[in-house]
Amino acid sequence: MQRPTYALINGEILMENIKEIKKNYPMYEYYIGVVKNDAYHHSVYVVNDLIKGGVNYLAVSSLEEAIKVRKINKNIPILCLEIISLDYLDLIIKNNITITVERLDYLKKLLSYNLEDLIKVHLAVDSGMHRLGFDNKKDLTTAFYLLKEAKHLFLEGIYSHFATSGIADPYYDYQLNKFLELTSNIYLEEIPIVHLGRSITLVGKEKPNFCNGIRLGIVMYGFNQSRKIDYDSLKGKYQLWQIRKKRQKYNCSITHLTNNLKVKPAFALYSAIMSRRKVKVGDLVGYGACYKVKYPGYIYTICLGYADGVDKSFEYVLINSQKCQIVADCMDMLLVFAQIKYEIGTKVEIFGGERSIYDVCQTLNINAYHLFNQISNRVTRVYVNKNKSKEIIG
Ligand SMILES: Cc1ncc(COP(=O)(O)O)c(C=O)c1O
């Protein structure tokens, strides 16, 4: 790795996170690790750590992602959450990918092929998110019976997705009831995997008795979704007493606002000082001469910019544990001011070590999903595992 900018990904932490989740929530049979977009940008490399921790199914967005994951693990079942074009049936079969079926015309087209191999199918149900899935009972019932008769299609699962947490809103309960209503003419107990929940509902709501699977996303990447942390710290969100009031108003089903899940983020971002120049009061810095130096000191040029997903809105970086203000940004470089003299090559922390991801999210007023995904693929992922060995993925 020539450029000293990298995201340090700790596979050991991810494995421990899964163990911790399963220890605290042992009531599911299927723990489906959502590894979209290279495992929320941690790198596809971590899938084997997640599996070692106890994830026994994976979910991805697209066939491209599924094939990438399949190269890392030959056996784990992989569900594709988006709809795969049937022009790619050969790749679906070759890579043993579980497909999502969400409408009747797609299923009928699939049935019209002369299949020789078995394809696993999960039915998606739109219980209120209005994104994907069957939204009428008649079509869903027809699909269920067509799949029951199909020789080369195996109805392995059925799922839906919650739009809200249900913690302070009536929509979670609405979606739960809508799912039951839409599936009331089929036999859920005949379908091996029923999965509705995601991280926030795992920790915030009770397991619905007809579900035996849970899709784990942000929680396995180290965010326990405890309302105490999220809501009290993020700008513009509700305080705990306001949540309680709303819960009463909407008569929400049992809700857990906090939890003791000890999961940790496994993602840290570092760079280094590439250049240094001495500046005096009044000197102008950066594009548009946007910053006027206020004190004598140094401008440090750091090897990352908005093309890497980091800009001035991060406000500061840490050099030798000292906060240094980002005074200007470019596509590839940040300009940082400090009065202390540091050597060229000194390591710079952006976040994930002494500066927590929560702190960055609060500064940027975004959540961890956005933060991870905005750190671009140009940033090399340095993967660290249990035995302290490093592998560079660039
Ligand atoms: C269908 C589906 N299930 C589960 C997840 C995981 O969500 P979370 O990270 O909130 O657990 C996602 C995330 O994008 C999703 O789209």
The ligand as a Gaussian input file, in Angstrom:
#p B3LYP/6-31G(d) Opt

LIG

0 1
 C      -34.113000      -6.072000       3.450000
 C      -33.127000      -5.655000       4.477000
 N      -33.008000      -6.390000       5.579000
 C      -32.145000      -6.065000       6.562000
 C      -31.334000      -4.958000       6.460000
 C      -30.395000      -4.633000       7.577000
 O      -30.840000      -3.519000       8.270000
 P      -30.141000      -3.049000       9.617000
 O      -28.762000      -2.641000       9.262000
 O      -30.985000      -1.911000      10.062000
 O      -30.157000      -4.209000      10.544000
 C      -31.421000      -4.153000       5.339000
 C      -30.547000      -2.975000       5.234000
 O      -30.406000      -2.259000       4.334000
 C      -32.349000      -4.513000       4.322000
 O      -32.501000      -3.757000       3.227000

